[in-house]
């Protein structure tokens, strides 16, 4: 599990701001859901890259 840090809190805040300002959001898309948007912010991968990688495995963000 991630430990609280200034960098992580900052990534959450940037993600929230992006979503509030109209960033692409799709509940069922692994790269464009809440977690996908946060992963984009942290990794700098695109929503497509995150989704493509996630589809190579069974499960969702919960697993």
PyMOL Python script that loads the backbone (N, CA, C, O; Angstrom):
from pymol import cmd

cmd.read_pdbstr("""\
ATOM      1  N   UNK A   1       0.846  -1.181   0.000  1.00  0.00           N
ATOM      2  CA  UNK A   1       0.000   0.000   0.000  1.00  0.00           C
ATOM      3  C   UNK A   1       0.886   1.237   0.000  1.00  0.00           C
ATOM      4  O   UNK A   1       1.953   1.258   0.613  1.00  0.00           O
ATOM      5  N   UNK A   2       0.426   2.255  -0.693  1.00  0.00           N
ATOM      6  CA  UNK A   2       1.177   3.504  -0.774  1.00  0.00           C
ATOM      7  C   UNK A   2       1.206   4.208   0.583  1.00  0.00           C
ATOM      8  O   UNK A   2       0.242   4.175   1.347  1.00  0.00           O
ATOM      9  N   UNK A   3       2.306   4.824   0.845  1.00  0.00           N
ATOM     10  CA  UNK A   3       2.431   5.607   2.080  1.00  0.00           C
ATOM     11  C   UNK A   3       2.154   7.072   1.761  1.00  0.00           C
ATOM     12  O   UNK A   3       2.526   7.560   0.694  1.00  0.00           O
ATOM     13  N   UNK A   4       1.508   7.765   2.679  1.00  0.00           N
ATOM     14  CA  UNK A   4       1.241   9.187   2.436  1.00  0.00           C
ATOM     15  C   UNK A   4       2.548   9.949   2.217  1.00  0.00           C
ATOM     16  O   UNK A   4       3.529   9.761   2.936  1.00  0.00           O
ATOM     17  N   UNK A   5       2.528  10.794   1.223  1.00  0.00           N
ATOM     18  CA  UNK A   5       3.690  11.629   0.956  1.00  0.00           C
ATOM     19  C   UNK A   5       3.193  12.889   0.267  1.00  0.00           C
ATOM     20  O   UNK A   5       2.071  12.938  -0.236  1.00  0.00           O
ATOM     21  N   UNK A   6       4.027  13.887   0.252  1.00  0.00           N
ATOM     22  CA  UNK A   6       3.678  15.130  -0.428  1.00  0.00           C
ATOM     23  C   UNK A   6       3.408  14.858  -1.907  1.00  0.00           C
ATOM     24  O   UNK A   6       2.478  15.426  -2.480  1.00  0.00           O
ATOM     25  N   UNK A   7       4.216  13.991  -2.533  1.00  0.00           N
ATOM     26  CA  UNK A   7       4.056  13.686  -3.946  1.00  0.00           C
ATOM     27  C   UNK A   7       2.722  12.986  -4.222  1.00  0.00           C
ATOM     28  O   UNK A   7       2.044  13.314  -5.195  1.00  0.00           O
ATOM     29  N   UNK A   8       2.342  12.029  -3.378  1.00  0.00           N
ATOM     30  CA  UNK A   8       1.095  11.304  -3.569  1.00  0.00           C
ATOM     31  C   UNK A   8      -0.110  12.221  -3.356  1.00  0.00           C
ATOM     32  O   UNK A   8      -1.058  12.193  -4.141  1.00  0.00           O
ATOM     33  N   UNK A   9      -0.078  13.014  -2.320  1.00  0.00           N
ATOM     34  CA  UNK A   9      -1.172  13.952  -2.065  1.00  0.00           C
ATOM     35  C   UNK A   9      -1.292  14.942  -3.214  1.00  0.00           C
ATOM     36  O   UNK A   9      -2.399  15.278  -3.634  1.00  0.00           O
ATOM     37  N   UNK A  10      -0.176  15.401  -3.715  1.00  0.00           N
ATOM     38  CA  UNK A  10      -0.174  16.319  -4.851  1.00  0.00           C
ATOM     39  C   UNK A  10      -0.778  15.650  -6.091  1.00  0.00           C
ATOM     40  O   UNK A  10      -1.531  16.286  -6.829  1.00  0.00           O
ATOM     41  N   UNK A  11      -0.457  14.375  -6.324  1.00  0.00           N
ATOM     42  CA  UNK A  11      -1.018  13.645  -7.464  1.00  0.00           C
ATOM     43  C   UNK A  11      -2.529  13.503  -7.314  1.00  0.00           C
ATOM     44  O   UNK A  11      -3.258  13.650  -8.296  1.00  0.00           O
ATOM     45  N   UNK A  12      -3.012  13.223  -6.112  1.00  0.00           N
ATOM     46  CA  UNK A  12      -4.460  13.166  -5.874  1.00  0.00           C
ATOM     47  C   UNK A  12      -5.105  14.511  -6.187  1.00  0.00           C
ATOM     48  O   UNK A  12      -6.142  14.564  -6.849  1.00  0.00           O
ATOM     49  N   UNK A  13      -4.510  15.574  -5.725  1.00  0.00           N
ATOM     50  CA  UNK A  13      -5.080  16.912  -5.953  1.00  0.00           C
ATOM     51  C   UNK A  13      -5.100  17.274  -7.437  1.00  0.00           C
ATOM     52  O   UNK A  13      -6.082  17.832  -7.927  1.00  0.00           O
ATOM     53  N   UNK A  14      -4.018  16.957  -8.151  1.00  0.00           N
ATOM     54  CA  UNK A  14      -3.986  17.232  -9.589  1.00  0.00           C
ATOM     55  C   UNK A  14      -5.047  16.416 -10.323  1.00  0.00           C
ATOM     56  O   UNK A  14      -5.705  16.916 -11.235  1.00  0.00           O
ATOM     57  N   UNK A  15      -5.206  15.159  -9.917  1.00  0.00           N
ATOM     58  CA  UNK A  15      -6.217  14.289 -10.531  1.00  0.00           C
ATOM     59  C   UNK A  15      -7.614  14.839 -10.286  1.00  0.00           C
ATOM     60  O   UNK A  15      -8.425  14.901 -11.209  1.00  0.00           O
ATOM     61  N   UNK A  16      -7.900  15.233  -9.066  1.00  0.00           N
ATOM     62  CA  UNK A  16      -9.208  15.807  -8.730  1.00  0.00           C
ATOM     63  C   UNK A  16      -9.465  17.055  -9.559  1.00  0.00           C
ATOM     64  O   UNK A  16     -10.553  17.226 -10.109  1.00  0.00           O
ATOM     65  N   UNK A  17      -8.470  17.925  -9.650  1.00  0.00           N
ATOM     66  CA  UNK A  17      -8.625  19.148 -10.450  1.00  0.00           C
ATOM     67  C   UNK A  17      -8.899  18.821 -11.913  1.00  0.00           C
ATOM     68  O   UNK A  17      -9.763  19.438 -12.535  1.00  0.00           O
ATOM     69  N   UNK A  18      -8.166  17.853 -12.466  1.00  0.00           N
ATOM     70  CA  UNK A  18      -8.379  17.473 -13.865  1.00  0.00           C
ATOM     71  C   UNK A  18      -9.793  16.945 -14.077  1.00  0.00           C
ATOM     72  O   UNK A  18     -10.455  17.307 -15.050  1.00  0.00           O
ATOM     73  N   UNK A  19     -10.258  16.088 -13.166  1.00  0.00           N
ATOM     74  CA  UNK A  19     -11.606  15.531 -13.306  1.00  0.00           C
ATOM     75  C   UNK A  19     -12.667  16.619 -13.164  1.00  0.00           C
ATOM     76  O   UNK A  19     -13.664  16.611 -13.885  1.00  0.00           O
ATOM     77  N   UNK A  20     -12.461  17.542 -12.250  1.00  0.00           N
ATOM     78  CA  UNK A  20     -13.402  18.654 -12.082  1.00  0.00           C
ATOM     79  C   UNK A  20     -13.462  19.519 -13.333  1.00  0.00           C
ATOM     80  O   UNK A  20     -14.498  20.110 -13.640  1.00  0.00           O
ATOM     81  N   UNK A  21     -12.349  19.591 -14.053  1.00  0.00           N
ATOM     82  CA  UNK A  21     -12.254  20.462 -15.231  1.00  0.00           C
ATOM     83  C   UNK A  21     -12.468  19.720 -16.545  1.00  0.00           C
ATOM     84  O   UNK A  21     -12.111  20.224 -17.610  1.00  0.00           O
ATOM     85  N   UNK A  22     -13.050  18.526 -16.472  1.00  0.00           N
ATOM     86  CA  UNK A  22     -13.464  17.853 -17.693  1.00  0.00           C
ATOM     87  C   UNK A  22     -12.524  16.825 -18.286  1.00  0.00           C
ATOM     88  O   UNK A  22     -12.666  16.480 -19.459  1.00  0.00           O
ATOM     89  N   UNK A  23     -11.567  16.321 -17.518  1.00  0.00           N
ATOM     90  CA  UNK A  23     -10.699  15.253 -18.043  1.00  0.00           C
ATOM     91  C   UNK A  23     -11.570  14.067 -18.460  1.00  0.00           C
ATOM     92  O   UNK A  23     -12.609  13.823 -17.846  1.00  0.00           O
ATOM     93  N   UNK A  24     -11.166  13.335 -19.480  1.00  0.00           N
ATOM     94  CA  UNK A  24     -11.952  12.171 -19.907  1.00  0.00           C
ATOM     95  C   UNK A  24     -12.174  11.207 -18.735  1.00  0.00           C
ATOM     96  O   UNK A  24     -11.234  10.830 -18.035  1.00  0.00           O
ATOM     97  N   UNK A  25     -13.429  10.823 -18.540  1.00  0.00           N
ATOM     98  CA  UNK A  25     -13.792   9.906 -17.454  1.00  0.00           C
ATOM     99  C   UNK A  25     -14.769   8.869 -17.978  1.00  0.00           C
ATOM    100  O   UNK A  25     -15.788   9.202 -18.583  1.00  0.00           O
ATOM    101  N   UNK A  26     -14.442   7.609 -17.739  1.00  0.00           N
ATOM    102  CA  UNK A  26     -15.325   6.494 -18.072  1.00  0.00           C
ATOM    103  C   UNK A  26     -15.222   5.486 -16.937  1.00  0.00           C
ATOM    104  O   UNK A  26     -14.152   4.933 -16.682  1.00  0.00           O
ATOM    105  N   UNK A  27     -16.335   5.252 -16.261  1.00  0.00           N
ATOM    106  CA  UNK A  27     -16.344   4.376 -15.099  1.00  0.00           C
ATOM    107  C   UNK A  27     -15.792   2.993 -15.410  1.00  0.00           C
ATOM    108  O   UNK A  27     -15.051   2.440 -14.597  1.00  0.00           O
ATOM    109  N   UNK A  28     -16.127   2.422 -16.551  1.00  0.00           N
ATOM    110  CA  UNK A  28     -15.718   1.066 -16.880  1.00  0.00           C
ATOM    111  C   UNK A  28     -14.428   0.950 -17.676  1.00  0.00           C
ATOM    112  O   UNK A  28     -14.107  -0.139 -18.151  1.00  0.00           O
ATOM    113  N   UNK A  29     -13.689   2.016 -17.835  1.00  0.00           N
ATOM    114  CA  UNK A  29     -12.447   2.023 -18.624  1.00  0.00           C
ATOM    115  C   UNK A  29     -11.273   2.104 -17.652  1.00  0.00           C
ATOM    116  O   UNK A  29     -11.142   3.072 -16.902  1.00  0.00           O
ATOM    117  N   UNK A  30     -10.425   1.082 -17.670  1.00  0.00           N
ATOM    118  CA  UNK A  30      -9.337   1.003 -16.691  1.00  0.00           C
ATOM    119  C   UNK A  30      -8.353   2.172 -16.759  1.00  0.00           C
ATOM    120  O   UNK A  30      -7.644   2.437 -15.788  1.00  0.00           O
ATOM    121  N   UNK A  31      -8.304   2.863 -17.875  1.00  0.00           N
ATOM    122  CA  UNK A  31      -7.399   3.994 -17.995  1.00  0.00           C
ATOM    123  C   UNK A  31      -8.062   5.342 -17.813  1.00  0.00           C
ATOM    124  O   UNK A  31      -7.382   6.367 -17.761  1.00  0.00           O
ATOM    125  N   UNK A  32      -9.400   5.355 -17.715  1.00  0.00           N
ATOM    126  CA  UNK A  32     -10.112   6.631 -17.621  1.00  0.00           C
ATOM    127  C   UNK A  32     -11.081   6.689 -16.445  1.00  0.00           C
ATOM    128  O   UNK A  32     -11.863   7.634 -16.342  1.00  0.00           O
ATOM    129  N   UNK A  33     -11.043   5.693 -15.554  1.00  0.00           N
ATOM    130  CA  UNK A  33     -11.848   5.737 -14.335  1.00  0.00           C
ATOM    131  C   UNK A  33     -11.091   6.581 -13.295  1.00  0.00           C
ATOM    132  O   UNK A  33     -10.060   7.174 -13.612  1.00  0.00           O
ATOM    133  N   UNK A  34     -11.594   6.632 -12.073  1.00  0.00           N
ATOM    134  CA  UNK A  34     -10.901   7.400 -11.030  1.00  0.00           C
ATOM    135  C   UNK A  34      -9.458   6.922 -10.861  1.00  0.00           C
ATOM    136  O   UNK A  34      -8.520   7.718 -10.890  1.00  0.00           O
ATOM    137  N   UNK A  35      -9.299   5.612 -10.686  1.00  0.00           N
ATOM    138  CA  UNK A  35      -7.953   5.062 -10.487  1.00  0.00           C
ATOM    139  C   UNK A  35      -7.089   5.226 -11.735  1.00  0.00           C
ATOM    140  O   UNK A  35      -5.891   5.493 -11.642  1.00  0.00           O
ATOM    141  N   UNK A  36      -7.708   5.063 -12.898  1.00  0.00           N
ATOM    142  CA  UNK A  36      -6.973   5.238 -14.154  1.00  0.00           C
ATOM    143  C   UNK A  36      -6.455   6.652 -14.320  1.00  0.00           C
ATOM    144  O   UNK A  36      -5.325   6.862 -14.761  1.00  0.00           O
ATOM    145  N   UNK A  37      -7.292   7.629 -13.961  1.00  0.00           N
ATOM    146  CA  UNK A  37      -6.853   9.028 -14.033  1.00  0.00           C
ATOM    147  C   UNK A  37      -5.705   9.283 -13.059  1.00  0.00           C
ATOM    148  O   UNK A  37      -4.763  10.001 -13.392  1.00  0.00           O
ATOM    149  N   UNK A  38      -5.773   8.708 -11.870  1.00  0.00           N
ATOM    150  CA  UNK A  38      -4.673   8.856 -10.913  1.00  0.00           C
ATOM    151  C   UNK A  38      -3.416   8.162 -11.445  1.00  0.00           C
ATOM    152  O   UNK A  38      -2.314   8.699 -11.330  1.00  0.00           O
ATOM    153  N   UNK A  39      -3.579   6.976 -12.023  1.00  0.00           N
ATOM    154  CA  UNK A  39      -2.428   6.267 -12.591  1.00  0.00           C
ATOM    155  C   UNK A  39      -1.792   7.075 -13.715  1.00  0.00           C
ATOM    156  O   UNK A  39      -0.568   7.096 -13.844  1.00  0.00           O
ATOM    157  N   UNK A  40      -2.605   7.739 -14.527  1.00  0.00           N
ATOM    158  CA  UNK A  40      -2.060   8.610 -15.580  1.00  0.00           C
ATOM    159  C   UNK A  40      -1.171   9.679 -14.967  1.00  0.00           C
ATOM    160  O   UNK A  40      -0.079   9.961 -15.461  1.00  0.00           O
ATOM    161  N   UNK A  41      -1.653  10.261 -13.893  1.00  0.00           N
ATOM    162  CA  UNK A  41      -0.922  11.354 -13.244  1.00  0.00           C
ATOM    163  C   UNK A  41       0.403  10.872 -12.656  1.00  0.00           C
ATOM    164  O   UNK A  41       1.422  11.554 -12.758  1.00  0.00           O
ATOM    165  N   UNK A  42       0.376   9.705 -12.050  1.00  0.00           N
ATOM    166  CA  UNK A  42       1.568   9.189 -11.369  1.00  0.00           C
ATOM    167  C   UNK A  42       2.581   8.614 -12.354  1.00  0.00           C
ATOM    168  O   UNK A  42       3.785   8.816 -12.199  1.00  0.00           O
ATOM    169  N   UNK A  43       2.091   7.892 -13.373  1.00  0.00           N
ATOM    170  CA  UNK A  43       3.002   7.186 -14.282  1.00  0.00           C
ATOM    171  C   UNK A  43       3.321   7.948 -15.552  1.00  0.00           C
ATOM    172  O   UNK A  43       4.325   7.668 -16.207  1.00  0.00           O
ATOM    173  N   UNK A  44       2.477   8.912 -15.911  1.00  0.00           N
ATOM    174  CA  UNK A  44       2.588   9.640 -17.174  1.00  0.00           C
ATOM    175  C   UNK A  44       2.294   8.764 -18.382  1.00  0.00           C
ATOM    176  O   UNK A  44       2.621   9.145 -19.506  1.00  0.00           O
ATOM    177  N   UNK A  45       1.672   7.573 -18.173  1.00  0.00           N
ATOM    178  CA  UNK A  45       1.180   6.760 -19.280  1.00  0.00           C
ATOM    179  C   UNK A  45      -0.169   7.314 -19.706  1.00  0.00           C
ATOM    180  O   UNK A  45      -0.868   7.938 -18.909  1.00  0.00           O
ATOM    181  N   UNK A  46      -0.533   7.087 -20.957  1.00  0.00           N
ATOM    182  CA  UNK A  46      -1.833   7.532 -21.445  1.00  0.00           C
ATOM    183  C   UNK A  46      -2.930   6.601 -20.940  1.00  0.00           C
ATOM    184  O   UNK A  46      -2.657   5.491 -20.484  1.00  0.00           O
ATOM    185  N   UNK A  47      -4.179   7.072 -21.027  1.00  0.00           N
ATOM    186  CA  UNK A  47      -5.292   6.211 -20.618  1.00  0.00           C
ATOM    187  C   UNK A  47      -5.318   4.940 -21.466  1.00  0.00           C
ATOM    188  O   UNK A  47      -5.646   3.866 -20.962  1.00  0.00           O
ATOM    189  N   UNK A  48      -4.979   5.055 -22.737  1.00  0.00           N
ATOM    190  CA  UNK A  48      -4.941   3.886 -23.611  1.00  0.00           C
ATOM    191  C   UNK A  48      -3.881   2.885 -23.202  1.00  0.00           C
ATOM    192  O   UNK A  48      -4.126   1.679 -23.207  1.00  0.00           O
ATOM    193  N   UNK A  49      -2.708   3.375 -22.849  1.00  0.00           N
ATOM    194  CA  UNK A  49      -1.621   2.489 -22.408  1.00  0.00           C
ATOM    195  C   UNK A  49      -1.992   1.771 -21.114  1.00  0.00           C
ATOM    196  O   UNK A  49      -1.747   0.573 -20.972  1.00  0.00           O
ATOM    197  N   UNK A  50      -2.579   2.497 -20.180  1.00  0.00           N
ATOM    198  CA  UNK A  50      -2.976   1.908 -18.904  1.00  0.00           C
ATOM    199  C   UNK A  50      -4.055   0.850 -19.138  1.00  0.00           C
ATOM    200  O   UNK A  50      -3.982  -0.249 -18.588  1.00  0.00           O
ATOM    201  N   UNK A  51      -5.047   1.184 -19.949  1.00  0.00           N
ATOM    202  CA  UNK A  51      -6.145   0.252 -20.231  1.00  0.00           C
ATOM    203  C   UNK A  51      -5.622  -1.001 -20.932  1.00  0.00           C
ATOM    204  O   UNK A  51      -5.981  -2.118 -20.559  1.00  0.00           O
ATOM    205  N   UNK A  52      -4.785  -0.817 -21.934  1.00  0.00           N
ATOM    206  CA  UNK A  52      -4.241  -1.960 -22.682  1.00  0.00           C
ATOM    207  C   UNK A  52      -3.471  -2.896 -21.755  1.00  0.00           C
ATOM    208  O   UNK A  52      -3.633  -4.114 -21.834  1.00  0.00           O
ATOM    209  N   UNK A  53      -2.646  -2.346 -20.890  1.00  0.00           N
ATOM    210  CA  UNK A  53      -1.880  -3.173 -19.960  1.00  0.00           C
ATOM    211  C   UNK A  53      -2.810  -3.877 -18.978  1.00  0.00           C
ATOM    212  O   UNK A  53      -2.612  -5.051 -18.668  1.00  0.00           O
ATOM    213  N   UNK A  54      -3.824  -3.165 -18.486  1.00  0.00           N
ATOM    214  CA  UNK A  54      -4.762  -3.747 -17.513  1.00  0.00           C
ATOM    215  C   UNK A  54      -5.547  -4.901 -18.124  1.00  0.00           C
ATOM    216  O   UNK A  54      -5.884  -5.851 -17.418  1.00  0.00           O
ATOM    217  N   UNK A  55      -5.843  -4.842 -19.404  1.00  0.00           N
ATOM    218  CA  UNK A  55      -6.631  -5.890 -20.053  1.00  0.00           C
ATOM    219  C   UNK A  55      -5.833  -7.169 -20.278  1.00  0.00           C
ATOM    220  O   UNK A  55      -6.400  -8.185 -20.680  1.00  0.00           O
ATOM    221  N   UNK A  56      -4.534  -7.135 -20.029  1.00  0.00           N
ATOM    222  CA  UNK A  56      -3.695  -8.325 -20.165  1.00  0.00           C
ATOM    223  C   UNK A  56      -3.842  -9.258 -18.974  1.00  0.00           C
ATOM    224  O   UNK A  56      -3.367 -10.394 -19.008  1.00  0.00           O
ATOM    225  N   UNK A  57      -4.504  -8.778 -17.914  1.00  0.00           N
ATOM    226  CA  UNK A  57      -4.640  -9.542 -16.673  1.00  0.00           C
ATOM    227  C   UNK A  57      -6.111  -9.647 -16.291  1.00  0.00           C
ATOM    228  O   UNK A  57      -6.946  -8.870 -16.755  1.00  0.00           O
ATOM    229  N   UNK A  58      -6.411 -10.619 -15.441  1.00  0.00           N
ATOM    230  CA  UNK A  58      -7.765 -10.774 -14.915  1.00  0.00           C
ATOM    231  C   UNK A  58      -7.968  -9.820 -13.744  1.00  0.00           C
ATOM    232  O   UNK A  58      -7.044  -9.590 -12.964  1.00  0.00           O
ATOM    233  N   UNK A  59      -9.138  -9.278 -13.621  1.00  0.00           N
ATOM    234  CA  UNK A  59      -9.487  -8.481 -12.450  1.00  0.00           C
ATOM    235  C   UNK A  59      -9.615  -7.003 -12.758  1.00  0.00           C
ATOM    236  O   UNK A  59      -9.615  -6.576 -13.913  1.00  0.00           O
ATOM    237  N   UNK A  60      -9.723  -6.244 -11.689  1.00  0.00           N
ATOM    238  CA  UNK A  60      -9.857  -4.786 -11.814  1.00  0.00           C
ATOM    239  C   UNK A  60      -8.950  -4.123 -10.783  1.00  0.00           C
ATOM    240  O   UNK A  60      -8.083  -4.777 -10.203  1.00  0.00           O
ATOM    241  N   UNK A  61      -9.149  -2.832 -10.555  1.00  0.00           N
ATOM    242  CA  UNK A  61      -8.282  -2.106  -9.627  1.00  0.00           C
ATOM    243  C   UNK A  61      -8.368  -2.681  -8.211  1.00  0.00           C
ATOM    244  O   UNK A  61      -7.426  -2.551  -7.429  1.00  0.00           O
ATOM    245  N   UNK A  62      -9.467  -3.299  -7.891  1.00  0.00           N
ATOM    246  CA  UNK A  62      -9.650  -3.885  -6.569  1.00  0.00           C
ATOM    247  C   UNK A  62      -8.697  -5.047  -6.332  1.00  0.00           C
ATOM    248  O   UNK A  62      -8.335  -5.343  -5.193  1.00  0.00           O
ATOM    249  N   UNK A  63      -8.295  -5.702  -7.410  1.00  0.00           N
ATOM    250  CA  UNK A  63      -7.432  -6.878  -7.292  1.00  0.00           C
ATOM    251  C   UNK A  63      -6.010  -6.499  -7.595  1.00  0.00           C
ATOM    252  O   UNK A  63      -5.121  -7.350  -7.551  1.00  0.00           O
TER     253      UNK A  63
END
""", "prot")
cmd.dss("prot")
cmd.show_as("cartoon", "prot")
cmd.util.cbc("prot")
cmd.orient("prot")
